[in-house]
Amino acid sequence: MPYIAVENLTKTFTVRKKREKWRLLREKTAVQALKGVSFSVERGELVGYIGPNGAGKSTTVKILSGILTPDGGQALVGGMVPWQQRAEHVRRIGVVFGQRSQLWWDVPIADSFSLLRDIYRVPAAQHEKRLKELTEALDLGGILRTPLRLLSLGQRMRAELCGSLLHSPELLFLDEPTIGLDAVSKLALREFLQRENRQYGTTILLTTHDMEDIAALCPRVMVLGHGSKLFDGRLPDLLARYDTQRVITVQYDGDAPLPPLPAGCVCAREGAGYHIVYSTQAVPTAQVLSLLQGAGPIRELTAQPQNIDHLIAAMYREMDL
């Protein structure tokens, strides 16, 4: 039996529109956040759950963590119905929301960790051992006596992650955990999550807009759009089908002119260099790079895939959504 089993999950919210001047009451409208979503996740999997804003990702996480009750469908996490057996369920899960905090704002994070130990009723010896392990892995030793409000964003996210893992949960929900982090903090966070998944078999469901997070962490990806599941499979399969656009920026030593490029390449001057956009289906990347290298000594060159929003937009166009 899968560790997470979701079948035909539905959820609708009632939204009140801004009251018009000539109306006495505000008009209501129904927004269907989830439209019969079904999937399963095995114990120990690390799955990316992606999609544009408003797709239903956070709604799914809140239902599976027991915060929301769905309008229809079924969901089991470790054999439990999250919203019906919430007290027992939350002891086995951890949740990190990138824009919300579970730690106390004005007290040292060590005191927040002590409060979480009492909330989850973790034995003192077990808590101390786990706290030491997480403190070393997340490099929190120098800030344990610092209030959360005085920490940088990267330090705050590491502290939030530590707080979510102190009780050794079986399942970890990560909702935009790297939002706003610098490159060094992102790399450190990714390495830690990979180690936690391998060492303890922690099941992780990651929602993010950062394609690099998905590529580095998630062998499997589920894509949600307009409340429906659009894709469920391996990341390379998703990229092969929809990741068809590349962006290259190049800057030459001196003032070398940009060489003639194949039809389908859109070029623009960008400061001291050039910005080139093209479709990999129409123009091979190797051909573009060869032409650019032949024009003169290159000072700097970067080639980037499109981000998740572009991938989702391509899926929408293909599916006429």
N, C-alpha and C positions, 0 to 999 in steps of 0.2 A: 504494500500500500504506500502511495507517495506521502512524503512528509507534509506537503501542502497540496490540498486538493480543492480546486475552485470549480464550481459548475454553475453556469448560467447566472452569474452574479449581476444584479441590477440595482441601480440607485438613482433616485431623482430628487433634486433640490428645488424648492420654491423660492424664487428670487423676486423681490419687490423692486419695481422700477421707480425712478425718480418721479415724484408727484408733479403732474402738469398743473399750471396755474389755475386752470378752470375746473379741475377735478377735486372732489372732496377727499377721495381715498386714492392711495397709490395702486397702480395696476400690478397684478401678479403674473409671473410667467414660470413655467416649469422647465427646468434644465436637466436633461437626462445625462448624468455623469458616466454611468456604466450601462451598457446595453447587452446583457447576456454574455459576459466575459467568462471564459473557461480556460483553465490551464492546471498543470501539476508541476511540482518541484520535488525532486528527490532530496533526501537528507544529505547535507554536505555540499550541495551545488552552490555555485556563485553565479547568479543570474542578473543580467542587466534588464531593467524594465524602463523602456524609454518611450518618448513621444513628445509632442509639442505641449505648450501650456494649455491647460483645460482639457487634456486628453482623458483624464481619469486616473492618473498614476497615484497621486496622493490620496485620492478617495479609496483606491484599492488597498494601499498601505494602512489607512486608518481603519478600514473594515477588518483586515487581517490582524491588526494589533488590538482589536476590540473597542476602539474609540467610537466607531460608527456601526449602526445596524443597517444591513442592506434591506431594500424593499422586496427583493426576491432572490432566489437561488440559494446555493449551499456553499459553505466553505469549512474545511477542516484543517487545522494546523496541529500536527502531532496527535491526531485523534480527538481534538477538542474543537468546539464551536466557539470562536474567539469572543463574540459578544454575549454569549450565554454563560460561559465559564471563565469570565474575564479575570477574576481574582487569581485563579490558579494558572491561567494562561500567561498573564503578564510576568509571572515569576520566571518563565522560561524564554522570554524574548527580550531583546534590547532594541531601542529605537533612537536614531539620531536624525533630527530634522535640521538641515543646514541653516535655517532662518529662525529657529526657536531653540530655547535652552531648557534643560532639565536641572541645571545647577543653579544655586542661589547666587544672585547678582552681587551682593555686598559682603559676602563672607569668603574667607580663604577656601580654595577648592578642596583642600584636605578635609575641611569641616563638612563640605558638601558630600564628599566620599563617605565620611563617617555616618552622615544621615542616611545615605543610600544603603549602607550596610545594615542599619537598623530597619529600614523600610522593607528590604528584601530578606531580613532575618538571616544574614550570612554569619556563620560562626567566626569569631574573632581571629582565630589562627588561619582559617581559610581566607578571610578578607585580607589579612596582612601579607600573606604569601602572594595572592593575586594582585594586590596593589603594588607590591614591589616589582613584580614581573611587568605589569603594565606601565609603571612609572619609568622603568628602564627602557622598555621598548618604544615608548612614546616621548621620551626625553622630557619628563615633567618634574624631575628632581629639584630643579632650581626655582620652581614657581608654585610649589605645593602650599606655601603660606601666603600666596598672593590672591586677593579677591578677584573674582571673575571679571569684574568691570575694568580692571587694570591690565588685562591681558590683550595681546594682539589677536587678530582674527584666527591666525594659524594656531596659536597657543590655545585659544578658546575651543577650537574644533578638536584638538588633541585631548583636551580635558573632557569634552563632551563624550568623545569616543571611549575614554577610560571609564567614565561614569556608567556608560551603557553596558560595559563588559565586566564590571566588577563582580557581578553575581554569576558569571560564566553562562550566559544564555545559549540555548541551542540554536536560536534564530536571531539574526540581526537585520533590521530594516534600516537602510541608509537612504535618506531622501535629500539629494543635493549636498552630500557631505563636503565636497571640495569647492563649493561656490565661494568666489572671492579670494581663494588661497593663491599664494605665489607658487612658482614652479618647484622650488625646493620642498615646500610643505606638501604639495601634491604628491611628489615622488615618495616622500617619507610615509605619507598616509597610505598610498597604494601598496608599498612594500609591507607595511604592517598588516593590512587586510589580507594580503596573500598568505602571509605567515600564519595569521590567526585561522584562516580557512584550512590550511594544510595541517597545522599542528593539532587543532582541536576539532576539526570537522564541522566548524560552525557554518550553518546554512546562511547565506547572505543574499538578500534581495536589494539591488542597487538601482535607484532612480537618479538620473542625471542628464544634463544637456551637454556634458563634456565628452566628446567622442574619444579623447585620449584615455579617459577613465575606463570607458567600455572596452577599448582595444587592449588595455593593459590588464584588466581584471576578469572580464566576462567571456568565457567560451560560448555561452548561450545568451541569446538576446530575444526578448519579447518586445514588440512594438505595438503601442496603443494609439488609437486615433479616433476622435469623436466618440469615445466610450466603447469602442470595439477593438478586438485584437486583430491586428493586420498581419503580423508576422511572428513566428516562433521557430527559431532554429539557430544555426551556427552563424557567428558574426561574418566570416568570410563569404557565406552564401548571400547574406544581406548586402554586403559591400559589392559583390560581383554583379548583383542585379541593379542596384540603385546608385552606387558611388561612382558616377560617370564624369564628374567634373573635377578639374584640377586648377589650382591657383599657384602660379610661379612668380616670385619677385626676384629680380636680378639687378645687380649693380656692377658695372665694369670699372676697372682701373682706367683712369683717364676719361675720355668722352667718346667711347666707342659707340657707333650707331647700332641700333637693334637690327639684326639681319631680317630679311624677308621670311615670314613664317607662313605655314600652310593655311589655306582657307579654313575658317572655323575658329581660329585663334583671335581673341579680342584683346588688343594691347592698349595700354595707356601709360603715359609718363607719370611717375610717382616720385617726386623729389629728385634725387640724383640717379634713380634707377627706373625700372620698368615693371609694370604689373600686367601679367598675362593670364587670361582665363580661357580654357578650352575643354572640349569634351573628349574623354579618353576613347570613346567609341568612334569618333571621327578622326582623331589625331593621336598616334602613339606617343607616349611620354618620351621614349628613347629618341624619337625623331626631333622633338622640340629641344631636348637637352643637347643633342648633337649640334643643332643649328646655333644655339646660344653659345656653346663653347667655342665654336669656330669663328665667332665674331671678334674675339679678343680675350685678354686676361680678365677673369671674373674675380671681383673682390668679395662678393657675397651673393649666394643663391639659396632660396628656400622654396620647397615644393610642398603644398599642403592639400590634403583631401578636403572635401566639403564637410561642414559640420552636420550635426544631427538634424537641425531644422531643414537643411537642404535635402537630406535623405527623405525626411517625412514629406516634404513638399513634392518630391518626385513620386513617392508612393501615392499621395493624394491624387496627383494628376493621372497616374495610371489607373487608379481605381475609381476615378470620377467622383471623389468625395467632396 
